[in-house]
């Protein structure tokens, strides 16, 4: 049995320790906001928080995160109480197709915890998630708006 705390809820799971965290989150726990993109930790669609760190869940064996706090996009905010970054995302109309958005939000929210006022260079270095629609200008706008709001 592997014990995980996902979005504040404990899950005791009978899964192989080498199973990717992404598949546990999506297929076993049933939280489908975290997306499968490339499967080799390159695109960032599967980004979640393990503790305070943004990680690519497709390449993390679930056994290595047992007992650690995991946050998915479903735990970042709620429809009633959006995370400040989610609210800025809506305001800047960031999503187009939307597929990469949960990973983008998770990666950037982790960055903002460490650096509340990142420069464009900070963003470029820290965020390697791929957006096939090219909404990077809107993403930078949303991050700037969060910084102005003091979140």
Order of alpha helices (4+ residues) and beta strands (2+ residues): beta-beta-beta-beta-beta-alpha-alpha-alpha-alpha-alpha
